Amino acid sequence: MAQIGVGQWGKNLLRNFAELAELRWICDLDDARLQQFAPRYPSARATTSIDDVLDDDELDAVVVATPVPTHYELAKRVLDAGKHVFVEKPPAMRGAEMEELCELAEDRGLVLMPGHLLLYHPGVQKLKALVDTGELGEVLCIYGNRQNLGTIRMHENALWSLGVHDLSVVLYLLDEEPSEVVAHGNAFLTPGVEDVVFCYLRFPSGRIAHMHLSWLDPHKMRKITVVGREKMAVFDDMELEHKVTVYDKAPEQPTRTHGEWQTRTGAKFSPEIPNTEPLRLECEHFLALVRGEGDAQRAARDGLVVVRALEQLQASLETVVA
Ligand SMILES: NC(=O)c1ccc[n+]([C@@H]2O[C@H](COP(=O)([O-])OP(=O)(O)OC[C@H]3O[C@@H](n4cnc5c(N)ncnc54)[C@H](O)[C@@H]3O)[C@@H](O)[C@H]2O)c1
């Protein structure tokens, strides 16, 4: 395989893929970056030209870890060259572009996998199992908190930089596309780049979701809360050990109260979560898909629903109410 883009995040992907597969090429437009990494991966050739990479007939798969606006064009070129592709999130900035990539991959029988890291987090996998097995009862609402006084981006707003993570989890847990999305936010620090964004999503089933995304906040929060009719669950990535907590609490209408609502508060417990690195699991999943194991179309479709929702949320964000 090959990797295009070896920046701040790309180097983590590179480390994992180099351990799991045969790394043939490292490609980056920045020659200094290449020189930094080339000695660490002597089996790989270094190049600033993507053509060198795509012309290699021995190559099966390419990882794209470049800035977001370049993803669609690069992924398209990789698929056109007949290679499987892993693209960092989000693989495109428009739904129509992502649809085109999905169709291209499907027509050619190639894997197109978006880098939705959180979907490989054992804590999120646990939430998914709690939802799918019906342990929580009917899921009513989900909300995500991704806040911090953190890295202040000047090109990408909080929706695209932070929201893509929570959105991928919400859509994965509910397995449904929203019928209504609304986003409100404001750019306080850099004109045109929203630092604080509140998103609301409503689904055809009636379930609702909310996301608070901000790098202008006193709390460092990385949390997803799922409210079910029978139980409630929280995935808190700031917790070192108890990443998932299940609360056996819910409203109920006992017959003796003749229809009046009461609340039941039972025990809370933290299921055991494996301590495996999500990035490692993500890379292994891509390689399994390349080998023909697993549902490659599901991976591409997960990416498509996220890009569509992001595009609609961005349009809503730009609609300023007078
Ligand atoms: N999954 C996660 O948790 C996570 C975290 C951080 C970043 N990311 C994603 O990873 C991607 C890369 O982020 P980063 O922080 O490494 O960015 P970066 O700016 O540090 O690195 C990007 C690299 O790509 C190179 N590059 C740019 N255009 C190129 C091209 N056309 N061909 C070849 N190389 C090119 C640049 O020279 C640079 O070295 C982004 O899409 C970002 O959204 C994901």
The ligand as a MOL file (V3000), in Angstrom:
LIG
                    3D

  0  0  0     0  0            999 V3000
M  V30 BEGIN CTAB
M  V30 COUNTS 44 48 0 0 0
M  V30 BEGIN ATOM
M  V30 1 N -9.5280 10.8480 12.5380 0
M  V30 2 C -9.0460 11.8020 13.3130 0
M  V30 3 O -9.2200 11.7790 14.5370 0
M  V30 4 C -8.2690 12.9240 12.6980 0
M  V30 5 C -7.5120 13.7770 13.5160 0
M  V30 6 C -6.7960 14.8030 12.9200 0
M  V30 7 C -6.8830 14.9880 11.5420 0
M  V30 8 N -7.6360 14.1420 10.7820 0 CHG=1
M  V30 9 C -7.7370 14.3110 9.3190 0
M  V30 10 O -6.5000 13.9300 8.7240 0
M  V30 11 C -6.2450 14.7140 7.5630 0
M  V30 12 C -4.8340 15.2810 7.6360 0
M  V30 13 O -4.7100 16.0470 8.7960 0
M  V30 14 P -3.2810 16.4900 9.3500 0
M  V30 15 O -3.5250 17.0570 10.7010 0
M  V30 16 O -2.3100 15.3790 9.1970 0 CHG=-1
M  V30 17 O -2.9400 17.6880 8.3280 0
M  V30 18 P -1.4900 18.3410 8.0310 0
M  V30 19 O -1.7790 19.6690 7.4310 0
M  V30 20 O -0.6270 18.2520 9.2340 0
M  V30 21 O -0.8700 17.3640 6.9310 0
M  V30 22 C -1.3450 17.2770 5.6240 0
M  V30 23 C -0.1840 16.8270 4.7450 0
M  V30 24 O -0.6870 16.6140 3.4270 0
M  V30 25 C 0.2530 17.1560 2.5010 0
M  V30 26 N -0.4820 17.4380 1.2690 0
M  V30 27 C -1.3810 18.4270 1.0340 0
M  V30 28 N -1.8940 18.3250 -0.2160 0
M  V30 29 C -1.3000 17.2300 -0.7800 0
M  V30 30 C -1.4010 16.6180 -2.0470 0
M  V30 31 N -2.2490 17.0870 -2.9730 0
M  V30 32 N -0.6470 15.5260 -2.2960 0
M  V30 33 C 0.2040 15.0570 -1.3540 0
M  V30 34 N 0.3560 15.6010 -0.1360 0
M  V30 35 C -0.3910 16.6860 0.1560 0
M  V30 36 C 0.8350 18.3600 3.1940 0
M  V30 37 O 2.0890 18.7110 2.6470 0
M  V30 38 C 0.9350 17.8720 4.6410 0
M  V30 39 O 2.1790 17.2590 4.9100 0
M  V30 40 C -7.3420 15.7750 7.5300 0
M  V30 41 O -8.3010 15.3600 6.6040 0
M  V30 42 C -7.9590 15.7590 8.9070 0
M  V30 43 O -9.3490 16.0320 8.8710 0
M  V30 44 C -8.3030 13.1120 11.3450 0
M  V30 END ATOM
M  V30 BEGIN BOND
M  V30 1 1 1 2
M  V30 2 2 2 3
M  V30 3 1 2 4
M  V30 4 1 4 5
M  V30 5 2 4 44
M  V30 6 2 5 6
M  V30 7 1 6 7
M  V30 8 2 7 8
M  V30 9 1 8 9
M  V30 10 1 8 44
M  V30 11 1 9 10
M  V30 12 1 9 42
M  V30 13 1 10 11
M  V30 14 1 11 12
M  V30 15 1 11 40
M  V30 16 1 12 13
M  V30 17 1 13 14
M  V30 18 2 14 15
M  V30 19 1 14 16
M  V30 20 1 14 17
M  V30 21 1 17 18
M  V30 22 2 18 19
M  V30 23 1 18 20
M  V30 24 1 18 21
M  V30 25 1 21 22
M  V30 26 1 22 23
M  V30 27 1 23 24
M  V30 28 1 23 38
M  V30 29 1 24 25
M  V30 30 1 25 26
M  V30 31 1 25 36
M  V30 32 1 26 27
M  V30 33 1 26 35
M  V30 34 2 27 28
M  V30 35 1 28 29
M  V30 36 1 29 30
M  V30 37 2 29 35
M  V30 38 1 30 31
M  V30 39 2 30 32
M  V30 40 1 32 33
M  V30 41 2 33 34
M  V30 42 1 34 35
M  V30 43 1 36 37
M  V30 44 1 36 38
M  V30 45 1 38 39
M  V30 46 1 40 41
M  V30 47 1 40 42
M  V30 48 1 42 43
M  V30 END BOND
M  V30 END CTAB
M  END
